[in-house]
């Protein structure tokens, strides 16, 4: 190696190191408000309770889910590691909250580094004549657009969304390794027997996976057939599929090994969040542009080389659907949410995500899906017109802007599952859904800056782009601050939409949590009554609310010692969701408060049977058994509480009293 080459490589390495340092500093500055933030009562409270109950059995995360969450075993395990390192006290204001947030920021930094490396690789392939310094700057711009955008605040500053930053890291790494292993020329099927073998092994993996793992309704995952051995054989078949597919399409041994590494990283991404199963779709689009290794003659080879990814995505997609059912997020019926409404929702979602990427405004933790969607409503008419007009314009200019079309196609593909055609939940859009989808748009913006180096107006681009990036950092700092605690979060949601019933419900729930922590009985009563007033305000805005609102108010009524008023909404909720342990447990508490203790005990037994890790159910059951004079049953229930919450003072005190009686 000549001295000039060595010096050039050293300068390039220094430039990359400096770019990564700038990127890290920008992220830390933008998200600095979260380092002393609390947890929030937007799923954090439920997830952390589930986490505490499983601190002694982390492997349980791989065959079940949280009470309300999707299948994300790797994300759960990362939270478990946080809890092992820092501890995890009760309450939203637990002192360890800032450290959980710091881990999320650190993972986001790593994801941004991976996006930087991916951008540098893709842009280098697309514009080989560009200098290393210019490529580094373009990649830095792409990574900054991805990393310090206000739309990232929900994913990074919300502990429940640990799955986003973790899946984003592995998604970007898998794409990076795959692209680096991809030959520059269009692939061809060089060996039909090897291609057929790859397809056969992929089919064997699918058969062994579904033949070894029982995925049934809302029950936890369990073994069947050959069990763990069958799954192990299936994973070996998947690896064989990846190897043969790479060899069949012309990769050498090193290239095939890199394909297997990309497959491993993809599996880690799938175990972090279900949306990542669209990785092979994104790679296929990248083959067209910017890699330009796709043509009609190479179509079969392009599909075969990704056969292992397709098969893994199929298994991951089924797991994601199962978890959705288990979390109680049933799909909206086609009668309640028609095809026309879903189509309007999809147009609105595309318009929302693209417009907020360019000019972030009106951000909120929850954007409610209205009861009715029609073109007569201005926001849906405008979004539909904008998306159709934009698509028509891109079609006309397709030969001039192929990279932009590819970026938008990848963006649309990555948000397609959450655009409304498979609607579940209260939201019409959610800012967290842009975490993966923003990557192709960020890469395109980096490429657009690179292309502007040949234009006379490049200084204008630099000034405007620099001002926009600085504005993004400031806006992200503000938006991250919204997630500092529950009060700030719901204040922001109600500032964006004063009629947001879900935000009012969560604000009422937060008042209830504040009441639980209050030491003064008068203050506790005041907070509970304030919560009830908030619930009544929400019910006045929506006389036919989703079932969770009357259920939340019923729990608050129990705390106000008004069990008779709580009984009917709890019974109605249990009829709708018979396997929800918290609902069944609170129904038992309401029955006990009304003096119907035998019925209460039966309901509580059903609650802890459906979810043996639900601590509050065991606590309620212990109290009811005491009231019934069943010391043995009460002792057994308190012992179970201590198993789930070692050292719990209330359980120790009650056990001591029962054993001393």
N, C-alpha and C positions, 0 to 999 in steps of 0.2 A: 504493500500500500504506500503510495507516494505521500510526501509531507503535505501537499496541497489537499489531497483527499482526506487525510487524517484531520487537518485543520478544519476542513469543511464539515466533517462529521462531528467534530467537537463543537463547532459553532451551532450546528443544528441541534445537538443534544442540549446545549445551554439554552437555546431558544425555546425548545420544548419544555424544559424545566421551569423557565421563567413564565411561560404561558400557563403551566399547571399551577404555579404559585399565584399568579394573578387570578386565575379561575377560582382557586380555593379561597383566597381573600375575599373575592366578591360574594361568594356563597355564604361565608361566615358572617360578613357584614349584613347581607340581606336578611339572613335568618337569625341574627343575634337576639331578637326578642324572645325566641323560644327557649333559650338556655335557662331562663328562670320562670318558664311558663308552668302552669298546672296541667293536670289531665282535665278533660272536659266531659260533661255528661251527655255526649253525643257518641254513644257506644263504648267509650273508654271505660266507663264504670262497670258495664257488664263484662267486657272482655277481660279487664283486670281481675274481676272476681273469679271468672273462669280460670285465669292464669294462676291465681293464688291456690285454687283448689287442685291444680295439677302440678305444682312445683315438685312434688315427689315422683311424678310419673310423666316425664316429658314425651315418652314414646306414644302416649295416648293421642297426641296431636296428629299422628299419622293415620289413625283409623277412625277419626271422628272430626267434628268441627266444634267451634264455640257455639254458644246459644243462638247467636244471631249472625254469625260470620260465614263466609264461604270457605272452601277447602284451600288452606294455605299453611300446610304443616311447617314449611321452612320459615315463614314469617312468625308463626307461633314460637318456633324454637329460638329465633333471634330474640324475641321478647323474654322467653324463659332464661336465656343467657344473661340478659340485662338484669332480670330479677335475682339471678344467682350472684352476679357481681356486686350489685348495689343494694339488694334487698327490695322489698315492696310493702310499704306500710298501707294501712287502710286510708281511704279518703281521696278525693280528687286533688287535694293539696298535699299529698304525700311528698316528703322531702326529696325522694328519688326521681320525681317527675322530670326535672331538668336534665338528668343523666339519660333517661329514656329518649328525651328529645334530642340530646347531643348525639346519641347513636344514630338516630334517623338522619340528622344533618350529615354525619360522617359517611353514611351509606349513600346519601345523595351526592356528596363530593366524589365518591368513587364512581357512581353512575355517570357523573359529568365528565370525569376523566375518561371513562370508556367511550362516551359520546365524542369527546375530543379525538381520541385515537381512531374511532370509526370514521369521523369526518375527514381526518387527515388522510386516511387510507383511500376512502371513496373519491375524494377530490383529487388526490394524486393520480388515481387511475383515470379519472375523467379528464384531467388537464396535466398530462405528464411534463409539459414544457414549463410549468410554474416552478418558481424557485422554492427551495425548502423554507425560507423565511416567510414568503408569501403564503405558502400552504399552512404553515403554523399559525399565522394570523387569521386565516380564513377558518381553520378548525377551532381556534379560540373563540371567534365570533359565534360560530354554530353552537359551541358548548355553552357560551354565556346566554344566548337566546333560550336554549333549553333550560338552563339551571337557575337563572335568577329572574324568571318570569313570575308575576303574581299568581298565575294559574297553578304554579307548583306549590303554593303555600299550603293548600289543603292536604296534599300528599306528604309534604315534609313536616309540617307543624302539627299534624294530627297523628297521635301515636297509633290509633286504630289502623291508619293507612301505612303502617310499616311495610305492608305487602307491596305498595307501589314502589318505594325506593329500592327494596330488595329485588323485586322482579325486574325493575328498570335496569339495575346493574347487570343481572345475568342475561337479560334480553340483549342489551347493547354489546356485552362481551361475546355472546353467541354469534351475533351478527358480525362482529369484528373478526372473529376467528374464521367464520365461514367465508367472508369476503377475501381475507388474506390467503385462504386456501384455494379460491376460485381461479382457474386459469383465465387468461385474458380472452382467449378465443371461445367461440360458441361450442358447447360440449356436443359430443356425438356418442351414440351407443356403439362402443368399440367391441363389446362382447355380449351378444344376446344371452348366452347361458348364464353369465354373471348377473345380467339385468334380471333375468327370470328368477335366479336364485335370491336376489335382493327382494323382489316382490314376494316370493314365497316365504322368506324369513320374516318380512314385515307382517304378512297375514298370520304367520305362526305366533308372532308376538301378540297381535290383537286377540287371537283365539285363546292363547295361554293366559293373557291378562284377565279377560272376562270369564275364563273358566276357573281362575284361581281366586279372584276377588269378588265377593258378593256385594253388589251395589243395589240395595233394595229399599225404595221409599225413603223414609227419614230415619231408618235404622243406621247405627254405626257400620262402618265397613267391617267385613269379617272374611275369614278364609272359607273357601269351598274347593272341592276337587283336589287338585294336587297341592293347594295351599301355598306356603312360602316357597317350597321347592319349584312349584309351577311358575310362580312369578319370577323367581331367579332364572329359570330356563327361558322365560319370555324376554327378560332383559338381555340375556346372552344372544337370543335370536335377533333382538333389536340392534345390538351392536354388530352382529354379523350382517344384518341388512344394510347398515350404514357403511360398513367396510366394502361389501360387494358392490353397492351402488356407486361408491366413489371410484372403485377400480373399473367398473363397467363403463364409466363415462370419462375415462382417460386420466384419472389422478394417479400419481405415483404413490409409493408407500407413505412418504411424508405427508402428502396431500390427504390421503385416506385417514391417517392418524389425526390430522387437524380436523377433518370432518367428524370424527368420533369425539374429539374434544368439544366441538361446537354442539354436538348432540347432548353431551353431558351437561353443558352450560344451559342448553334449552330445557332439559329436564329439571334443573334447579330453578329456572324461571317459572316453569309450569307448576312446581311445588310451592311457589311464592304467590302467584296470582293467575287465575284462569284466563284472563285476557291475553296472556302471552302465547297462547296456543296459535295465534295468528302469525307467529314468526315466519313460517315457510311462505305465507302469502306475501309478506313484506319483502322477503328475499327474492321471490319470483319477480316482483315489481322492480327491485334493484337490478335484476338481470337485464331488464329492458332498458332502464335508465337509472343510474349513470353508467353501469358496467358495460352496457351495449354488447352483451354476449348472447342475446336471444334473437332467434328468427324462427320462421315456421318449421324449418328442417330440424331445428334443435329442440322443438317443443317437448317431444317425448323424453329426450335426455335430461332436460331441465326438471321435468317432473320426477324421473327415476332417481336422479342424484339426491333429491330431497325426500325419498320414500320413507326413510327412518323418521324424519321430522314429521311427515304427514301422519304416520302411524302413532307416534307419541302424542301428537296433537289430538287425534281422535280419542285416545284414552283420557287425556287431560280435559277435553271438552265434556266428556261424560261425567267425570268427577266433579267438574264445576257445576253441571246441571243438577247432580245429586245433592251437592252442598246447598244449592239454592232452595231445593225442596226442604232439606233438613232445617234450614234457617227460617222456614216459614214464609219465604218470599215466593209465593205462588204466582204463576204468570196470570196477567189480566186476561179475562175471557175475551173472545172476539166479539161477543155481543156488547160487553161493557166498554171495550176499547176497539173500535172498528178499524178496518183496513185503511179507510180514508183518514181517520184520526192518527193512526200510526205513521202514515206517509207524511202528513203534515208535521208530526213530531220529529220525524227524521230530517225533513228540510229545515225545521227550526233548529235542531241540534247542530247540523252542519254549519248553518249560518251563525249560530251562537259561538261555537268553538273557534271558527276562523276569525270572526269579528273581535272576539275577546282576546285572541292571540295578537292581533294587530293593535287594538286599543282596549286594554283591560279596564272594565268598569262594571259597576253593579254586581260585584262578586258577593256570593252568599254561601253559607254551608249547605243550604237546601233551596232549590228552585222547584216549587211545587208543580206537579202535573195538574192542570185544571180539569174540571169535570167534563168540559166540552171543548173541542178544538175545531174551529171552522175558518174558512178563508175570509169570513166577515170580520174576524178579529185582526186588527192591523198588524200585530207582530207576526202572525203566521202568514198573512198575505205577503208582507214585506220579505220575510225570510225565504218563502217559496220562490218569489220573483227573483231575489238576489242570487239564490243558488242556481236556478235554471238559466238566468242571464249569464252568470259566471261560467257555467258549463258550456253554454253555446259559444261564448267568446273564446274559451280555451280550445274548443273544437276548431274554430276558424283559424286560430293561431297555433295549431298543434305542431306545425313544423318549426315554429320559431321558439316555442317554450316547452320542449319535451321534458326538461328537468322539473319544471313547475308542475306539469301534469302528473308526472310520476310521484312527486312529493305529495300532491293533493290526493292522488289515488291511494297511496299508502296510508295517509292520514285517515281517509274515509274508511279504508278497510279495517284499520285498528280501532275505530270507534263504532263500526257497523253493529256489533253485538249489543251495544247500549244505546242505539238510536231510537228504540221504541218498538221494533217489530217483535221483540221478545220482552215486552214490558213487565217489570217486576219492581215493586217499591213505589214510593211517593214522588220521586223526582222526575222532572221532564228532561233535565240535563244535570250534569254534575261536573264540577271543575276537575276533580281527580281523574276523570276519564281521559284527560288530555296528556297524562304523564307519558305514556308510551307513544301516543299519536303525535305528540309535539316533536318527536325526534326527526322524522323526515322533513318537516317544515323548517326546523332549525338547520338541518343539513343543507337544505336548498338555499336558505338565506346566506349561509357561509359560502356556498357556491356562487350565489348572485354577487356577493361582494368580490369574490375572486374574479368573476367575469368583468366587473366594473373597472378593473385595473387597466383595461385597454381603452376606456372611454375618457373623453376630455373632461367630463363632469365628475371624475372620481373624487375630487376634493369635496365637492358638495355631498356626495354619497358618504364620505368618511365623517364629515361634520354632522350630517343628519343621523347617520347610524350611531355615532358615538353619543349624541344627545339622547337618542331613543334608548340605548342600553343603560345610560345613567338613570333615565327616568324609570326604566324597568327595575333597577336595583332599589330605587327609592320606593316605588310602588309595592315591591315585594316586601320590603321592610315594614311598611304600613300594614299590608295584608297579613304578614306573619304575626304582627301584634294583635290582630283580631282574634287569634287562637290562643292568647295568653291565659284566658280563663273562660268559664262558661258564660259569665255575665257579658263580657265583651263580645263573645261569639253571637249570642242571641240578640244583643243590642244591634249588631251589624245586620243580622238577618231581618230584623223588624224595621231597620232604617231603609233597607232596600225594598221591603214589602211589608207594610204595617198590617196587612191582612193574612200574613203567613201563619196558618193555623198550626202547622207542625212546629214552627219556632216558638209559638206561644206555649204549646204543650211541653216542649223541652225546657222553656223558662220556668214553667210551673214545676216540672220535675226537679229542676235545680234548686228552687226554693225549698222543696221537700228535703233534698239532700243537705241544704244549709240548716234546716230545722233539726235534722238528725244530729248534726254536729254541735248545735247550740247547747250550752250548759244551763242557761237560765230558762226555766219553764215558761215564763211569760214571753220571752223572745221566741222560743220554739213555737208557741201557740200563734204568735203574730205571723211568723213565716209560713206556717201551715195555712192560715186563713188567707194570706196573700196569694199563696199557691192556688187555693180554691177559687179565688177571684179571677186569677189568670185563666184557669181552666174554664170557668163560666164565660169569660170573654171569648175564648176560642170556640166554645159550643154555640155562642150567639152568632158568631161569624159563619159557622157551618152546622146547621141543625141536623144534618145527616153525615156525621164525621166518619172517618175510618175508625175501626174498632179500638185502636190503641188509645184514642183520646178519652173516651169514657172509662177505659180500663185504668189509665194513669190517674184520672180523678178519683176513681174508686180506691186506689191505694192510698191516696192522700186523705180520703174520708176515713179510712181505717186508722190512720195516724191521728186524726182529729177525734177519734173514738165515736165515730158515727157508722158502725158496721151495718146497720139496717139499710142505710142509703147506698152502701157499697155493694150489697149482696146481689141485687138484680143485674147491674152491669158486669159484675164478675162472672155470674152464671152464664150470661149471654156470650161473654168472651170465651169461656171454657167450651161452650157448645161449638163455637167456630174453630177453636184450636184446642182440641181435647188432649193433645200431648205436650202442651206448654207447661213445664213444671212451675215456673213462677206464677202463672195464672191460677193453676190448681192449688198452689200453696196459699196464695192470698185469699182464694175462695174458702179454703179451710179456716183461715184466720177469721174471716168474716162470720162464718158459721159458728165458730167458737165464741165470738163476741156477742152473737145473738143467743147464746146459751145452748146451741145444738152441737154439743161436743162430740157425740158419737159419730155424727155425720162429718164433723170437722176432721176427726181422726182418719176416717176412710179417705177423704179427699187428700189429706196430707200424705197418707201412705201411697196413694197413686202418684202424687207429685214426686216423692223421692224415689219411687220405683222407676219412673220415666227418666229421671236425671239424678242418679245417686250422688253426683258432685255438687248439687244445689244446696248450699249451706243453709240459707234462710229457711228452706223447707224442713230440714232437720231441726232447726231451732224452733220453728212453729210447732212441729210435732212433739218435741220434748215438752214444751209448755202445756200443750193439750193433754198429753199423757199424765203430766203432774196434776192437772185439774181433774182428770178422771180417777186419780188415786193409783195409777199404774206406775209404781216406782221402778219396776224392772224395765218397762218399756221406755220410761223417761230417761233412765240411766243409759240405756242402749243408744238412744237418740243423742244424748249429750256426748257420749263417747265418740259417736260418728262425727259430731261437730269438731271435737278435738283432733280427730284424724285429719279432717280437712283444714282446720285452723289450729295447728299446734300452739299450745300456750294460751288459748283464748280464756280470758279471766272469767267471763260470765259462765262459760261451760264448766270451768274448774270449780267455781263457787257453787253452782247448782249440783254438780256431782258430789261434792263434799257434803252438802246439806242432805242430799238424798241418802247417802251412805251412812250419815250419822243419825238419820231419823230412826 
